[in-house]
Amino acid sequence: MAEAEKVTGSEETIPLGQVFLDDIFLLFTLGMSVPLVLYIGWGLLDLLNVPILP
């Protein structure tokens, strides 16, 4: 059983997507910053569309 667990010469490379999805702090940061940027952008767009009264 110990022989079956050995890697035969080459190490397995972890896919880049799995590296990002395994990092919980990166997911938390993206989950907080993406909505923040979208809502700020949406708010600024709404403010720019307010008509200026004479």
VOPAGU-2260 file (C-alpha; in pm, 1 decimal, decimal comma):
REM VOPAGU-2260
SITE   aa  ch    i         X         Y         Z
SITE  MET   A    0       0,0       0,0       0,0
SITE  ALA   A    1     289,7     233,7      69,5
SITE  GLU   A    2     424,5     167,3    -278,6
SITE  ALA   A    3      92,9     265,3    -439,6
SITE  GLU   A    4     103,0     604,7    -266,7
SITE  LYS   A    5     445,2     693,5    -405,2
SITE  VAL   A    6     461,2     936,0    -693,9
SITE  THR   A    7     642,5     781,8    -987,7
SITE  GLY   A    8     913,2    1029,8   -1074,1
SITE  SER   A    9     707,6    1336,6   -1165,0
SITE  GLU   A   10     510,6    1551,9    -926,6
SITE  GLU   A   11     148,6    1626,5   -1005,7
SITE  THR   A   12      82,1    1987,7   -1087,7
SITE  ILE   A   13    -220,9    2146,8    -926,5
SITE  PRO   A   14    -444,6    2329,2   -1174,9
SITE  LEU   A   15    -447,5    2707,8   -1140,7
SITE  GLY   A   16    -824,0    2718,7   -1087,6
SITE  GLN   A   17    -798,9    2478,8    -794,9
SITE  VAL   A   18    -523,6    2688,4    -636,2
SITE  PHE   A   19    -748,6    2996,8    -644,7
SITE  LEU   A   20   -1059,4    2811,3    -524,5
SITE  ASP   A   21    -869,4    2650,4    -236,2
SITE  ASP   A   22    -762,4    2990,0     -96,7
SITE  ILE   A   23   -1049,6    3093,1     132,1
SITE  PHE   A   24    -909,1    3442,3     195,9
SITE  LEU   A   25    -889,2    3512,2    -177,2
SITE  LEU   A   26   -1250,8    3401,0    -218,2
SITE  PHE   A   27   -1356,1    3621,2      73,5
SITE  THR   A   28   -1169,1    3921,1     -67,8
SITE  LEU   A   29   -1322,3    3874,6    -412,2
SITE  GLY   A   30   -1665,7    3820,1    -260,3
SITE  MET   A   31   -1645,0    4149,2     -73,1
SITE  SER   A   32   -1465,2    4365,4    -329,0
SITE  VAL   A   33   -1661,2    4278,9    -645,4
SITE  PRO   A   34   -2002,1    4385,7    -505,0
SITE  LEU   A   35   -1840,5    4690,6    -344,0
SITE  VAL   A   36   -1693,7    4809,2    -675,1
SITE  LEU   A   37   -2016,7    4734,8    -863,2
SITE  TYR   A   38   -2236,3    4924,0    -614,9
SITE  ILE   A   39   -2000,5    5222,2    -604,5
SITE  GLY   A   40   -1993,0    5231,5    -984,8
SITE  TRP   A   41   -2370,8    5199,7   -1001,1
SITE  GLY   A   42   -2411,9    5481,6    -747,9
SITE  LEU   A   43   -2176,3    5712,3    -934,6
SITE  LEU   A   44   -2357,2    5640,8   -1260,8
SITE  ASP   A   45   -2689,1    5729,2   -1096,6
SITE  LEU   A   46   -2543,4    6053,5    -958,2
SITE  LEU   A   47   -2412,9    6151,3   -1299,7
SITE  ASN   A   48   -2759,3    6100,3   -1451,0
SITE  VAL   A   49   -2933,4    6340,7   -1210,3
SITE  PRO   A   50   -3047,6    6645,0   -1406,6
SITE  ILE   A   51   -2905,7    6979,9   -1299,4
SITE  LEU   A   52   -3179,8    7228,9   -1211,0
SITE  PRO   A   53   -3138,0    7584,6   -1344,9
